[in-house]
Amino acid sequence: MIQHTDDNREYSSIDYQNSTLKLHIAEKYKLRHLKPKHIYIRKYNIISIVIMFFVFSFLGWFWEVLFHLVADGSFINRGMLFGPWLPIYGIGGVLSLFIPKTITKNPIYTFVVVAIMFSVIEYSTSWFFEYTKGNRWWDYSEYILNINGRVCMFGAVLFGLGGCLCIYLLGPILDDLIKKIPQKIILILCFSLMFLFLADLIYSEFKPNIGKYITYCSKSTVTCINDNYDFDYHYKDFK
């Protein structure tokens, strides 16, 4: 009977070890080995958000510069600012990361929501710039399915795809990379970028980046033309 009791204790000990091992593996899998389709479900801290804003802004700027380089064969610094960033891409990309997971679980729903969200941001920004600066920094009048030349279906599709890329791939990858950088270095980088961006924003408020292939003027304003601005050329694209 004693031996039998000891055997029971031995079996119990083995069962306990196995259950503990299973629990450890489950926790490790949950914390460190998420399934690829769920890796985008996470909470981003403020540092990651700031850095990703600049990364997305740069990628948007690079995309538009590359587009004009291929189409026109010339380097065009796109956007109202002078630095290598287009904030509209940064804002849209960051906002995409906060779309509820009930939507992001379905890539089709995500694509539609991101496309609409970007289009609203783009239309509002275009209207604001024209109202306050007398300029348009983009014009889609020659594209099919456009709304007042401010947004178009082609752009909405690209934004939808780009937003999905930010949510499912770039966001998680960048977040993991940022967390591996020493905190002191990442803070210096973060504040340096913020300082440069703020300086660019203030300077561009008084002297925005305008010119050929950059802005399109409206005849309703007389404040948007500088000495080197080709009004007739840009107005034919604006109509």
N, C-alpha and C positions, 0 to 999 in steps of 0.2 A: 504493500500500500504506500509506503514511503517513497519507494522507487517510482511508483506510478504518479505520486504527487509531484516529485521532482521533474518527471517527464512533462507533466502538464505545465509546470513552471517554465521548463525549457521551451516548450512549444509557444507558450504565451509570450516569452521573451522574444522569440523569433518573429512572431506575429507583430509585436510592438515595434521591433526594428524595421520590419518591412513597411508597416503603416507610416512610420516616421520618415523612412526613405522616400516613399511615394509622396508624402506631404512636402518634403523638401524639394523634390523634383518638380512638383506641381507649382510651388511658389517660385522656383527658379525660372520655370517656363513662363509663368505669368509675368514676372518682372523683367526678364532679360531676353526671352525668346518668344516674343509675340509673333503671331502668324503674320505673314507679309500683308495680307489684306486688312489687318487691323493696326498696323504699325503707325498709321496716320492719326489714330485716335489718341490724342495726348493734349496736355496743357502746356502752352508755351509761356515762358517767363518774359518779363519786359525787355531784358537784354537781347534775347533771341528775336523778339519782335522788331526791335530797333535795327538790329543788324540785318535781318531779312528784308526790312523796308528798303534799305540801301542796296541790297543785292538785287531785289526785284526791280528797283528803279534803274539800276545800272543795266540789267539784262534787257529791260524795255528800251533804254537809250541805245544800247548796242544793236538791238534788232532793227530799229528804225534807221540808224546810221548805215548798217549793213545793207538794208533794203535800198536806200538811195544810192549807196556806193555801187551796187549791182545795176540798178535801173538807170542812173544818170552818170555813173562813172566819176562822181565827185564826192568828197567828204563833206557832209552837212551836219553841223551840230544842232540836232533837233531839240525843240522845246524852248520855253521862255527863259530857262536858267542857262548858265554858262558851264556848269559842271557836268560830268558824265552821268547824269541821272534824269529820269523823267518820273516825277512823283506820282503821276496818275497810275503807273504800273505798280509802284510800291504800295500805294494805298489799296488798290484793288487786290493785289496779291496777299497782303496782310489780312484784309477783311475776309478773303476766301478761307483763311485758316480758322475763322470763327463761325463758319457755317455749321449748324447743328448736325451731330452725327446721324440723326435720323434721316437726314437728306444725303449726307456724304456716303452712306452705306450703299446708295444707288448712284453709280457714275452718271447715268443719263439725267436724273434729277439734278445732280450737282452741276453738270454742264449747262443745263437750262438756267438754273438759278444764278450761276456765275456770269453767264452771258448777259442776262438781264441786269444784274447788279453793275457790271462794268459799263454797260451801255448808258445806264442812268448817270453814273459818275462822269462818263465821257461827255454826255450831252450837257450836263450841268456845268462842267468845267469850261466847255466851249462857249456856252452862253455867258458865263461869268467873265471870261477873258474878253469877249467881244464887247460886253457892256461896260467893263471898266477900262480896257486898254484900247478898244477900237480895232482889235486884231483877231484873226482866227489863226491858230497854230496848226490847224488841219481842216481840210474841206473834202467831203465825200460826194460832192454834187454830181460827179461823173460816174459814181458807182450806182449799180441798181439797188433798189430797196433801201434807199437812204431816207433819213428824216431831217429835212432842212439842211442837209449837208453836214450835220454834226455827228451823226452815227449812221452806220450802214450794216447790212446783214453780214457782209464779209468780215468786217471788223469784229462784230459780235461773236462770230464763230471762232475767230482766232483768240479772242479774249476768253471764251468759254474753254477752249483747249488749254490755253495758258494757265487759267485758274485751276483746272483739274491737275495740271502738271505740278503746280505749287502745292496743292493739297495732298496728293498721293505720293509725290516723289521728292520734290525740292525741299519742302517744308521739313519733313522728318530728317532728311539727310543733313541739311544745314543745321538743324537743331542739335543733332548728335555731334556734329563737328564743333559747333560753338561751345558746347559743354565740355569739350576736351581741351579747350584753350584755357590757360591759366587766367583766373579772374582778374588779376591786375592788368594783364595785357588786353583782355577783351573790354575792360572798362575804359582804358585809354583809347582804344580804337573807337569805341562807341561814342565817347564824348568828342573826340577829334572830328569824326564824321558829322556829328550834330552841329559842331561849331562851324565847319566849312559850309554845310548846307544852309545854316541860318545866315551866314555872311552872304552867300550867293543869293538867297531869297531876298534879303534886304536890298542888295545892289540891283538885282533884276526888277525890283519893284519900281525903281526910278529909271533904270535903263535896261529894259527887257531885250532879250535876244531876238532880233527881227532881221528880215532880209529875204533874198531869193531862196525859194524852196523851203523857207521856214515859216513865214506868215503870209496870210492872204487878207488884204484890206477890203473894207467896205466903203463905198462912195459916200455913205451917210456920215462918215467921220473925217475930220481934217487933222487929227492929232496923231495919226499912226504912221505918217510918212517922214522918213529922215532923208538926208541929202543923197544917200546912195540907193534909195528904194525905187524899184521899177514898178510904178503904180499900174500902168497899162497892162503889163505882163501878168501881174497877180490878179488884177480885177477880172480878167477873162476866165481865170480859173475859179474865181469866187462866185460868179453868176450861177 
